[in-house]
Amino acid sequence: MDAYQFYATPENGLIQIPEYYRDKILSRSRVTIQVEEKASVRDILLPPTLDTRGWKFNREEANER
């Protein structure tokens, strides 16, 4: 079994097979769809946050060499 991978956006519930693959996919095929998770504007623009409550910081320990 051959496998081909490409990205596509459904239009009216249909996914077009790219022209490059059309002559390779001539018989019945198994189709698996993996939907990529959309990144929100918050994920893209804001830096990650860390919860530092409960962390102990000792400046002397940090500066020891």
N, C-alpha and C positions, 0 to 999 in steps of 0.2 A: 504494500500500500504506500503510495506517495503522499506526502503532506506538503501543503503550501500555506504560507502565512502572509496576510496583508491586512492593512487597516482600512476600514470602511465606515461610513456613517449612513445609517438607514435613512431612506427617503420614502415616505408613505409606506413604511413597513417592508421595503425591499432593499436588499443589499446587492449592489452590482459587483460582478466578478471583474477585476481589472482585465483589460484587453490582453495583457501579457500572458495571463493564465487561461484564457478562454479556449485555446487550442489544446491545452493539457488536461482540462477537466471535461471529458466527453461522456462519461458514464455516470451511473448513480454514485453519489458521494455522501459521505457522512459529514455533517456540518456541526461544529462546536463553536459557540460564541462566548467569548470572554469580554465582559464589559469593563472598561477601564473606569476607575473611580475618578470622579470629577474633583479637581482641587478647587477649594473655595478661595476667594480673594484673600481671606484671612490667612490661609495656609501659605500663600505665595508672598504676601507683603509683610506680615508680622514675623519677627524673630521668635524662635521657640522660647518657652518660659520654663524655668526650673523652680520647684518648690524647695526652698532652702531652710524652711522652718525646721528646727531641731538639729541642724548641722552645727557642729562645734568647730570653731576656727581658732587656732593658737598661732599667732604671728611668729613666735619664737621657733616653734616646731617647723613652720613652713620655711623659715629662713635658714635652718640648720643645713650644713653641707657635709 
